[in-house]
Amino acid sequence: FSQRGIEIVMVFDIDPKVVGTQVGFVIVRHVDFLEAEIQEKGVRIAILTVPGAVAQHIADRLVSAGIKAILNYTPVSLMLPGSVHVQNIDPVLHMQRLFYYL
């Protein structure tokens, strides 16, 4: 990402084995701090990579924290305000396309 001018500034998780570890240049924070951290840093774009069962809930939290655009890697069609841009990425579909060409 950094080679293209994109900086990942935060990573969140709920797994105690992951929280506190370093990923790249950032320390994984507990998801309980999501809103406060986003607001403090003024982040406006998020990458959502959570299980489908919690995708809408986490997306709602992201929006309430001030996120204006989400790159959605979940298998869920998010229901968000029109002011929030969502780009859906379906990794399974992309893998199926690769299998087809092989």
Backbone torsions as a table, in degrees:
resi	resn	phi	psi	omega
1	PHE	NA	-41.9	-174.8
2	SER	-63.5	-30.1	178.6
3	GLN	-64.9	-18.6	179.1
4	ARG	-109.4	15.6	175.8
5	GLY	82.0	17.3	179.6
6	ILE	-108.5	127.9	-179.5
7	GLU	-112.8	122.8	173.4
8	ILE	-82.9	118.0	-175.0
9	VAL	-107.0	-15.5	-179.4
10	MET	-149.8	148.3	172.9
11	VAL	-137.7	135.9	-179.0
12	PHE	-124.1	150.0	176.0
13	ASP	-155.7	168.8	177.8
14	ILE	-111.8	-15.6	-177.0
15	ASP	-73.0	118.6	-179.7
16	PRO	-59.7	-23.0	177.7
17	LYS	-73.8	-21.5	-176.6
18	VAL	-100.5	-39.2	-179.3
19	VAL	-58.2	130.4	-179.4
20	GLY	95.6	-12.7	177.7
21	THR	-83.4	163.7	-179.4
22	GLN	-100.5	133.5	174.6
23	VAL	-123.3	113.2	-174.9
24	GLY	62.7	-120.6	-179.0
25	PHE	-103.8	7.8	-176.9
26	VAL	-121.8	152.4	175.9
27	ILE	-95.1	133.0	179.6
28	VAL	-68.9	124.9	179.2
29	ARG	-100.4	156.8	175.7
30	HIS	-73.2	142.3	-176.7
31	VAL	-61.0	-18.7	176.7
32	ASP	-60.4	-23.5	-178.0
33	PHE	-96.0	6.1	-172.8
34	LEU	-52.6	-56.7	-175.8
35	GLU	-61.8	-47.5	-177.5
36	ALA	-61.6	-43.3	-178.8
37	GLU	-66.3	-43.5	179.5
38	ILE	-62.2	-45.3	-179.5
39	GLN	-66.4	-40.8	-179.4
40	GLU	-62.3	-41.6	-177.1
41	LYS	-89.9	-9.5	179.1
42	GLY	70.1	30.0	-178.9
43	VAL	-70.1	140.8	-178.1
44	ARG	-121.6	-11.3	-178.6
45	ILE	-126.0	138.0	178.4
46	ALA	-130.5	150.7	171.3
47	ILE	-107.8	120.5	-175.5
48	LEU	-102.8	113.6	-178.7
49	THR	-134.5	69.3	-178.2
50	VAL	-123.8	165.0	175.2
51	PRO	-60.1	146.9	-178.5
52	GLY	-53.8	-33.7	-177.0
53	ALA	-62.8	-24.7	-179.1
54	VAL	-115.6	4.0	-174.7
55	ALA	-59.0	-48.6	-178.4
56	GLN	-63.9	-42.3	-179.8
57	HIS	-60.9	-47.2	-179.1
58	ILE	-68.1	-38.9	177.5
59	ALA	-61.4	-41.7	177.4
60	ASP	-61.4	-40.4	177.7
61	ARG	-65.2	-40.9	177.5
62	LEU	-59.7	-46.2	-179.3
63	VAL	-63.9	-43.2	-180.0
64	SER	-64.7	-23.2	178.3
65	ALA	-83.8	-10.0	177.9
66	GLY	114.4	3.9	178.5
67	ILE	-66.3	135.3	-178.3
68	LYS	-112.2	-10.6	179.6
69	ALA	-149.8	138.5	-178.0
70	ILE	-130.7	129.1	169.4
71	LEU	-92.5	107.9	-169.9
72	ASN	-98.6	107.4	176.3
73	TYR	-94.8	8.2	-177.8
74	THR	-88.7	162.9	179.2
75	PRO	-85.7	24.9	-174.5
76	VAL	-116.7	137.8	171.1
77	SER	-84.4	110.1	-175.0
78	LEU	-76.3	141.6	175.5
79	MET	-104.8	101.6	-176.0
80	LEU	-131.6	162.8	178.2
81	PRO	-57.9	151.8	179.7
82	GLY	-61.1	-19.0	179.9
83	SER	-77.7	-8.1	-179.5
84	VAL	-106.3	121.5	179.2
85	HIS	-86.1	132.2	178.0
86	VAL	-121.0	129.9	173.6
87	GLN	-113.4	113.8	-178.2
88	ASN	-88.5	133.2	176.2
89	ILE	-121.7	124.0	179.5
90	ASP	-111.2	97.2	-177.4
91	PRO	-59.4	-34.1	-179.9
92	VAL	-64.9	-44.2	178.1
93	LEU	-60.7	-42.5	179.3
94	HIS	-65.6	-38.2	176.4
95	MET	-64.9	-40.7	178.5
96	GLN	-61.1	-39.3	177.2
97	ARG	-62.9	-41.9	178.6
98	LEU	-64.0	-42.5	177.6
99	PHE	-59.7	-40.2	-179.8
100	TYR	-59.8	-43.8	-177.5
101	TYR	-74.7	-18.4	176.9
102	LEU	-81.5	NA	NA
